[in-house]
Amino acid sequence: MPDELQPAEDLVVKAKADRAATRNIFGRIILFFKQVLAELRKVTRPTYKELVSFTGVVLAFVVVVMAILSGMDFVFYNLVTFTFTPTN
């Protein structure tokens, strides 16, 4: 397993010690939130430039998918209308 996917050794040791110390439901809930906060401290946030870039990529992808679905909707609408419209 790559190094970045393995949990930090100190975190695992601390978690086992905390788990042994707190066995009741409230202790486990508190332990969970402590571990969540510890993991959130490790998160790296994107720079403004990265944020703008990622937002642009997402918006472009949404526009492309919207155009494809709109085209398919138009084709299917015309196909269904042509098929089920009676001619006199």
N, CA, C and O atoms as a MOPAC input file, in Angstrom:
PM7 MOZYME 1SCF
protein

 N      0.85500 1    -1.16900 1     0.00000 1
 C      0.00000 1     0.00000 1     0.00000 1
 C      0.90200 1     1.23400 1     0.00000 1
 O      1.89500 1     1.26400 1     0.72700 1
 N      0.57100 1     2.26500 1    -0.81100 1
 C      1.41000 1     3.46700 1    -0.82500 1
 C      1.43300 1     4.14900 1     0.53300 1
 O      0.50800 1     4.02200 1     1.33500 1
 N      2.53100 1     4.88500 1     0.76600 1
 C      2.70800 1     5.53100 1     2.06600 1
 C      1.61200 1     6.53200 1     2.38700 1
 O      1.22100 1     6.66600 1     3.54600 1
 N      1.10200 1     7.24700 1     1.36500 1
 C      0.12300 1     8.28400 1     1.67000 1
 C     -1.23100 1     7.71600 1     2.08400 1
 O     -2.05700 1     8.43700 1     2.64500 1
 N     -1.46700 1     6.43500 1     1.81500 1
 C     -2.74300 1     5.83400 1     2.19600 1
 C     -2.69600 1     5.18600 1     3.57200 1
 O     -3.74700 1     4.87800 1     4.13500 1
 N     -1.50800 1     4.96900 1     4.13000 1
 C     -1.39500 1     4.34500 1     5.43800 1
 C     -1.59400 1     5.38700 1     6.53300 1
 O     -1.06500 1     6.49500 1     6.43800 1
 N     -2.34500 1     5.04400 1     7.56400 1
 C     -2.53600 1     5.99700 1     8.65700 1
 C     -1.23300 1     6.21800 1     9.41400 1
 O     -0.36700 1     5.34400 1     9.45600 1
 N     -1.11000 1     7.37200 1     9.99600 1
 C      0.07700 1     7.69500 1    10.76900 1
 C      0.16100 1     6.75900 1    11.97000 1
 O     -0.84700 1     6.46300 1    12.61200 1
 N      1.36900 1     6.30100 1    12.26400 1
 C      1.56200 1     5.34100 1    13.35200 1
 C      1.12300 1     5.91000 1    14.69400 1
 O      0.50400 1     5.21700 1    15.50200 1
 N      1.45300 1     7.18800 1    14.92600 1
 C      1.07600 1     7.78300 1    16.20700 1
 C     -0.43400 1     7.88000 1    16.35200 1
 O     -0.96700 1     7.75900 1    17.45400 1
 N     -1.11700 1     8.09800 1    15.24100 1
 C     -2.57300 1     8.18500 1    15.28200 1
 C     -3.17600 1     6.82400 1    15.63300 1
 O     -4.13400 1     6.74900 1    16.40200 1
 N     -2.61900 1     5.75600 1    15.07300 1
 C     -3.12700 1     4.41100 1    15.34600 1
 C     -2.88800 1     4.04200 1    16.80100 1
 O     -3.77700 1     3.50200 1    17.46000 1
 N     -1.69400 1     4.32800 1    17.30400 1
 C     -1.37200 1     4.00800 1    18.69900 1
 C     -2.27500 1     4.79100 1    19.64100 1
 O     -2.79200 1     4.24800 1    20.61800 1
 N     -2.46000 1     6.07200 1    19.33800 1
 C     -3.31800 1     6.91500 1    20.18000 1
 C     -4.77200 1     6.43000 1    20.12400 1
 O     -5.47000 1     6.43100 1    21.13800 1
 N     -5.21700 1     6.02100 1    18.94500 1
 C     -6.59600 1     5.54100 1    18.80500 1
 C     -6.81100 1     4.26400 1    19.61100 1
 O     -7.85000 1     4.10000 1    20.25000 1
 N     -5.83400 1     3.36100 1    19.58200 1
 C     -5.97100 1     2.11700 1    20.35700 1
 C     -5.97800 1     2.39800 1    21.85000 1
 O     -6.72500 1     1.77600 1    22.60600 1
 N     -5.14100 1     3.33800 1    22.26700 1
 C     -5.11100 1     3.68700 1    23.69200 1
 C     -6.42400 1     4.35200 1    24.10200 1
 O     -6.96600 1     4.05500 1    25.16600 1
 N     -6.92900 1     5.24500 1    23.26400 1
 C     -8.20000 1     5.89900 1    23.56500 1
 C     -9.34800 1     4.89500 1    23.56800 1
 O    -10.26200 1     4.99900 1    24.38600 1
 N     -9.30500 1     3.93800 1    22.66900 1
 C    -10.36900 1     2.94100 1    22.58600 1
 C    -10.37800 1     2.07500 1    23.84100 1
 O    -11.44000 1     1.72900 1    24.35800 1
 N     -9.20600 1     1.73200 1    24.32000 1
 C     -9.13200 1     0.91900 1    25.53200 1
 C     -9.61900 1     1.70200 1    26.74100 1
 O    -10.19900 1     1.12600 1    27.66200 1
 N     -9.38800 1     3.01000 1    26.74400 1
 C     -9.76800 1     3.82800 1    27.89100 1
 C    -11.27000 1     4.12400 1    27.91700 1
 O    -11.85300 1     4.26100 1    28.99200 1
 N    -11.89400 1     4.22100 1    26.75200 1
 C    -13.31600 1     4.59900 1    26.70700 1
 C    -14.10900 1     3.49200 1    26.03000 1
 O    -13.96400 1     3.25900 1    24.83000 1
 N    -14.92300 1     2.82900 1    26.78200 1
 C    -15.70100 1     1.71400 1    26.25200 1
 C    -17.18700 1     2.05300 1    26.08000 1
 O    -17.86400 1     1.40300 1    25.28400 1
 N    -17.71100 1     3.04400 1    26.79700 1
 C    -19.14100 1     3.31500 1    26.69500 1
 C    -19.45800 1     4.11000 1    25.42700 1
 O    -18.55300 1     4.58000 1    24.73800 1
 N    -20.73400 1     4.25400 1    25.13100 1
 C    -21.18100 1     4.86800 1    23.87800 1
 C    -20.77100 1     6.33000 1    23.78900 1
 O    -20.38800 1     6.79800 1    22.71600 1
 N    -20.84300 1     7.05400 1    24.88900 1
 C    -20.49400 1     8.47000 1    24.85400 1
 C    -18.99700 1     8.65700 1    24.64300 1
 O    -18.57300 1     9.57000 1    23.93400 1
 N    -18.21000 1     7.80400 1    25.25200 1
 C    -16.76300 1     7.86000 1    25.05400 1
 C    -16.38200 1     7.58100 1    23.60600 1
 O    -15.46800 1     8.20200 1    23.06300 1
 N    -17.09400 1     6.63800 1    22.98600 1
 C    -16.81100 1     6.32300 1    21.58000 1
 C    -17.21400 1     7.47300 1    20.66700 1
 O    -16.53500 1     7.74800 1    19.67700 1
 N    -18.31400 1     8.14400 1    20.99300 1
 C    -18.73100 1     9.29900 1    20.18600 1
 C    -17.70200 1    10.42200 1    20.29800 1
 O    -17.33600 1    11.03200 1    19.29400 1
 N    -17.24300 1    10.69000 1    21.50000 1
 C    -16.22900 1    11.72400 1    21.71000 1
 C    -14.93500 1    11.34200 1    20.98900 1
 O    -14.29600 1    12.19500 1    20.37300 1
 N    -14.54700 1    10.07700 1    21.06100 1
 C    -13.35200 1     9.59900 1    20.37200 1
 C    -13.48500 1     9.78700 1    18.86200 1
 O    -12.53300 1    10.19100 1    18.19600 1
 N    -14.66400 1     9.49400 1    18.33000 1
 C    -14.89200 1     9.67100 1    16.90200 1
 C    -14.66500 1    11.11800 1    16.48800 1
 O    -13.96500 1    11.37600 1    15.50900 1
 N    -15.24600 1    12.06400 1    17.21700 1
 C    -15.10000 1    13.46900 1    16.85700 1
 C    -13.65900 1    13.95600 1    17.04200 1
 O    -13.19500 1    14.80800 1    16.28300 1
 N    -12.95700 1    13.43000 1    18.02900 1
 C    -11.54000 1    13.77500 1    18.19600 1
 C    -10.73800 1    13.31400 1    16.98700 1
 O     -9.87500 1    14.03800 1    16.48900 1
 N    -11.02800 1    12.11100 1    16.52300 1
 C    -10.30800 1    11.58500 1    15.36500 1
 C    -10.67300 1    12.33800 1    14.09000 1
 O     -9.81600 1    12.54900 1    13.23200 1
 N    -11.92500 1    12.74100 1    13.95700 1
 C    -12.33200 1    13.53400 1    12.79500 1
 C    -11.58200 1    14.85700 1    12.77700 1
 O    -11.06100 1    15.26300 1    11.73800 1
 N    -11.52500 1    15.52600 1    13.91400 1
 C    -10.80500 1    16.79900 1    13.98100 1
 C     -9.31600 1    16.62200 1    13.70800 1
 O     -8.69900 1    17.47300 1    13.06800 1
 N     -8.73500 1    15.52900 1    14.18500 1
 C     -7.31600 1    15.26000 1    13.92400 1
 C     -7.07400 1    15.07300 1    12.42700 1
 O     -6.06500 1    15.53800 1    11.89900 1
 N     -7.98100 1    14.40300 1    11.75300 1
 C     -7.82700 1    14.20800 1    10.31000 1
 C     -8.07000 1    15.51400 1     9.54800 1
 O     -7.40900 1    15.77200 1     8.54100 1
 N     -9.00400 1    16.33300 1    10.01500 1
 C     -9.27400 1    17.60200 1     9.33500 1
 C     -8.09400 1    18.56000 1     9.42800 1
 O     -7.91400 1    19.40900 1     8.55500 1
 N     -7.29200 1    18.43100 1    10.47600 1
 C     -6.10200 1    19.28600 1    10.59500 1
 C     -5.07300 1    18.95500 1     9.53700 1
 O     -4.23000 1    19.79300 1     9.21700 1
 N     -5.12100 1    17.74500 1     8.98100 1
 C     -4.17200 1    17.32500 1     7.95600 1
 C     -4.56400 1    17.78000 1     6.54600 1
 O     -3.75400 1    17.69600 1     5.62300 1
 N     -5.77700 1    18.25300 1     6.37900 1
 C     -6.28900 1    18.59800 1     5.05800 1
 C     -5.56900 1    19.83300 1     4.52800 1
 O     -5.38800 1    20.81900 1     5.24100 1
 N     -5.16500 1    19.75800 1     3.26700 1
 C     -4.59000 1    20.93900 1     2.61300 1
 C     -5.67100 1    21.56700 1     1.74900 1
 O     -6.34400 1    20.88100 1     0.98000 1
 N     -5.82500 1    22.84700 1     1.88000 1
 C     -6.85000 1    23.55700 1     1.13000 1
 C     -6.24800 1    24.10900 1    -0.15500 1
 O     -5.07500 1    24.48200 1    -0.17400 1
 N     -7.03100 1    24.16800 1    -1.22900 1
 C     -6.48800 1    24.66700 1    -2.49000 1
 C     -6.22800 1    26.17300 1    -2.42900 1
 O     -6.87600 1    26.90700 1    -1.68400 1
 N     -5.25700 1    26.60900 1    -3.23800 1
 C     -4.99900 1    28.04200 1    -3.34800 1
 C     -6.13000 1    28.66500 1    -4.15500 1
 O     -6.95700 1    27.96300 1    -4.73600 1
 N     -6.15300 1    29.98400 1    -4.18100 1
 C     -7.20200 1    30.68100 1    -4.93200 1
 C     -7.11200 1    30.33600 1    -6.41200 1
 O     -8.13200 1    30.14000 1    -7.07200 1
 N     -5.89800 1    30.26400 1    -6.93000 1
 C     -5.69900 1    29.94500 1    -8.35000 1
 C     -6.22400 1    28.54100 1    -8.66000 1
 O     -6.89500 1    28.34100 1    -9.67200 1
 N     -5.92000 1    27.57100 1    -7.79500 1
 C     -6.41300 1    26.20800 1    -7.99200 1
 C     -7.93100 1    26.16300 1    -7.88800 1
 O     -8.59300 1    25.46200 1    -8.65300 1
 N     -8.47500 1    26.91100 1    -6.94200 1
 C     -9.91900 1    26.93000 1    -6.75000 1
 C    -10.63200 1    27.45400 1    -7.98900 1
 O    -11.62700 1    26.87800 1    -8.42800 1
 N    -10.12100 1    28.54900 1    -8.55300 1
 C    -10.71600 1    29.11900 1    -9.76500 1
 C    -10.58400 1    28.13100 1   -10.91900 1
 O    -11.51800 1    27.95400 1   -11.70100 1
 N     -9.42600 1    27.49000 1   -11.02400 1
 C     -9.20500 1    26.51900 1   -12.09800 1
 C    -10.15700 1    25.33000 1   -11.97500 1
 O    -10.78800 1    24.93500 1   -12.95500 1
 N    -10.25900 1    24.76700 1   -10.78400 1
 C    -11.15200 1    23.62100 1   -10.58100 1
 C    -12.61200 1    23.99500 1   -10.83100 1
 O    -13.37600 1    23.20800 1   -11.39000 1
 N    -12.99000 1    25.19800 1   -10.41300 1
 C    -14.36600 1    25.65000 1   -10.63700 1
 C    -14.64900 1    25.77200 1   -12.12800 1
 O    -15.72700 1    25.40300 1   -12.59400 1
 N    -13.68200 1    26.29000 1   -12.87300 1
 C    -13.84500 1    26.40800 1   -14.32800 1
 C    -13.98600 1    25.05200 1   -14.98900 1
 O    -14.80200 1    24.88100 1   -15.89500 1
 N    -13.20100 1    24.09100 1   -14.54500 1
 C    -13.28300 1    22.74000 1   -15.11900 1
 C    -14.64700 1    22.12600 1   -14.83000 1
 O    -15.25100 1    21.51900 1   -15.71500 1
 N    -15.13100 1    22.27200 1   -13.62600 1
 C    -16.44200 1    21.70300 1   -13.25800 1
 C    -17.55500 1    22.36600 1   -14.05800 1
 O    -18.44200 1    21.68200 1   -14.56700 1
 N    -17.51600 1    23.69100 1   -14.17300 1
 C    -18.55900 1    24.39200 1   -14.93500 1
 C    -18.52400 1    24.00400 1   -16.40900 1
 O    -19.57700 1    23.82600 1   -17.02200 1
 N    -17.33100 1    23.86900 1   -16.98800 1
 C    -17.22500 1    23.45500 1   -18.39700 1
 C    -17.79500 1    22.04700 1   -18.57600 1
 O    -18.51200 1    21.78900 1   -19.54200 1
 N    -17.48300 1    21.14400 1   -17.65900 1
 C    -18.00700 1    19.78500 1   -17.73700 1
 C    -19.53300 1    19.78200 1   -17.64900 1
 O    -20.19800 1    19.05900 1   -18.39100 1
 N    -20.07800 1    20.57900 1   -16.75400 1
 C    -21.53500 1    20.65500 1   -16.60300 1
 C    -22.17700 1    21.17600 1   -17.88700 1
 O    -23.21400 1    20.66400 1   -18.30800 1
 N    -21.57600 1    22.18200 1   -18.51100 1
 C    -22.12300 1    22.74000 1   -19.75700 1
 C    -22.08500 1    21.69000 1   -20.86600 1
 O    -23.04500 1    21.56400 1   -21.62600 1
 N    -20.99500 1    20.93900 1   -20.96700 1
 C    -20.89300 1    19.90600 1   -22.00100 1
 C    -21.94500 1    18.82200 1   -21.78100 1
 O    -22.62300 1    18.42100 1   -22.72700 1
 N    -22.08900 1    18.35000 1   -20.56400 1
 C    -23.09300 1    17.31300 1   -20.28000 1
 C    -24.49600 1    17.84600 1   -20.52100 1
 O    -25.35600 1    17.12700 1   -21.03100 1
 N    -24.73300 1    19.10900 1   -20.15500 1
 C    -26.04300 1    19.71900 1   -20.39000 1
 C    -26.34800 1    19.79000 1   -21.88800 1
 O    -27.47900 1    19.53400 1   -22.30200 1
 N    -25.35300 1    20.13300 1   -22.69500 1
 C    -25.55400 1    20.20900 1   -24.14500 1
 C    -25.84900 1    18.82000 1   -24.72500 1
 O    -26.72600 1    18.67700 1   -25.57700 1
 N    -25.12400 1    17.81000 1   -24.26800 1
 C    -25.35900 1    16.44500 1   -24.75900 1
 C    -26.75900 1    15.97900 1   -24.39500 1
 O    -27.46800 1    15.43600 1   -25.24100 1
 N    -27.16400 1    16.18400 1   -23.15100 1
 C    -28.49700 1    15.75000 1   -22.72400 1
 C    -29.60100 1    16.53500 1   -23.42500 1
 O    -30.64100 1    15.96900 1   -23.76200 1
 N    -29.39200 1    17.81700 1   -23.64500 1
 C    -30.38100 1    18.62200 1   -24.36400 1
 C    -30.53000 1    18.12800 1   -25.79600 1
 O    -31.64500 1    18.03400 1   -26.30800 1
 N    -29.41700 1    17.81300 1   -26.44100 1
 C    -29.47200 1    17.27800 1   -27.80100 1
 C    -30.19600 1    15.94800 1   -27.85400 1
 O    -31.01900 1    15.72100 1   -28.74200 1
 N    -29.89600 1    15.06300 1   -26.90800 1
 C    -30.58300 1    13.77300 1   -26.86600 1
 C    -32.07300 1    13.95100 1   -26.60100 1
 O    -32.89400 1    13.24900 1   -27.19100 1
 N    -32.43000 1    14.87700 1   -25.72500 1
 C    -33.83400 1    15.15200 1   -25.43400 1
 C    -34.55100 1    15.64000 1   -26.68900 1
 O    -35.66900 1    15.21200 1   -26.97500 1
 N    -33.91100 1    16.53100 1   -27.43400 1
 C    -34.50200 1    17.06800 1   -28.65900 1
 C    -34.71800 1    15.95300 1   -29.68500 1
 O    -35.77700 1    15.87500 1   -30.30800 1
 N    -33.70800 1    15.09000 1   -29.85700 1
 C    -33.82100 1    13.99100 1   -30.82500 1
 C    -34.91800 1    13.02900 1   -30.40300 1
 O    -35.73900 1    12.64700 1   -31.23700 1
 N    -34.96200 1    12.62800 1   -29.15500 1
 C    -35.99400 1    11.69400 1   -28.70200 1
 C    -37.38700 1    12.30700 1   -28.77800 1
 O    -38.34800 1    11.61700 1   -29.11800 1
 N    -37.50600 1    13.59200 1   -28.46600 1
 C    -38.80700 1    14.26500 1   -28.57400 1
 C    -39.30100 1    14.21600 1   -30.01400 1
 O    -40.45200 1    13.86000 1   -30.26400 1
 N    -38.43900 1    14.57100 1   -30.95900 1
 C    -38.85100 1    14.55000 1   -32.36600 1
 C    -39.14600 1    13.14100 1   -32.84400 1
 O    -40.05900 1    12.94300 1   -33.64500 1
 N    -38.39400 1    12.16000 1   -32.37100 1
 C    -38.62600 1    10.77200 1   -32.74700 1
 C    -39.97700 1    10.28800 1   -32.22200 1
 O    -40.73400 1     9.65500 1   -32.95800 1
 N    -40.28600 1    10.57700 1   -30.96900 1
 C    -41.56100 1    10.16100 1   -30.38400 1
 C    -42.71800 1    10.90200 1   -31.04400 1
 O    -43.75600 1    10.30600 1   -31.33000 1
 N    -42.54500 1    12.19300 1   -31.28700 1
 C    -43.59700 1    12.98000 1   -31.94300 1
 C    -43.85800 1    12.45200 1   -33.35100 1
 O    -45.01300 1    12.32500 1   -33.75700 1
 N    -42.80700 1    12.14700 1   -34.09300 1
 C    -42.95700 1    11.61200 1   -35.45000 1
 C    -43.62100 1    10.25100 1   -35.42200 1
 O    -44.46200 1     9.95300 1   -36.27000 1
 N    -43.25300 1     9.41600 1   -34.44800 1
 C    -43.77600 1     8.06300 1   -34.40000 1
 C    -45.25000 1     8.01300 1   -33.99400 1
 O    -46.01200 1     7.22700 1   -34.55600 1
 N    -45.65800 1     8.82700 1   -33.03800 1
 C    -46.99500 1     8.70400 1   -32.48200 1
 C    -47.97500 1     9.77800 1   -32.93600 1
 O    -49.10200 1     9.81600 1   -32.44100 1
 N    -47.59200 1    10.63800 1   -33.84800 1
 C    -48.52000 1    11.63600 1   -34.37700 1
 C    -49.24100 1    11.04200 1   -35.57500 1
 O    -48.61300 1    10.61200 1   -36.54300 1
 N    -50.59500 1    11.02300 1   -35.49600 1
 C    -51.34000 1    10.44400 1   -36.62400 1
 C    -51.30400 1    11.37600 1   -37.83600 1
 O    -51.35700 1    12.59800 1   -37.69800 1
 N    -51.21500 1    10.79100 1   -38.99700 1
 C    -51.26800 1    11.59100 1   -40.22300 1
 C    -52.62300 1    11.37600 1   -40.88100 1
 O    -53.10700 1    10.24800 1   -40.98100 1
 N    -53.21900 1    12.45400 1   -41.32000 1
 C    -54.56500 1    12.38600 1   -41.93300 1
 C    -54.48400 1    12.50200 1   -43.41800 1
 O    -55.51100 1    12.46600 1   -44.09700 1

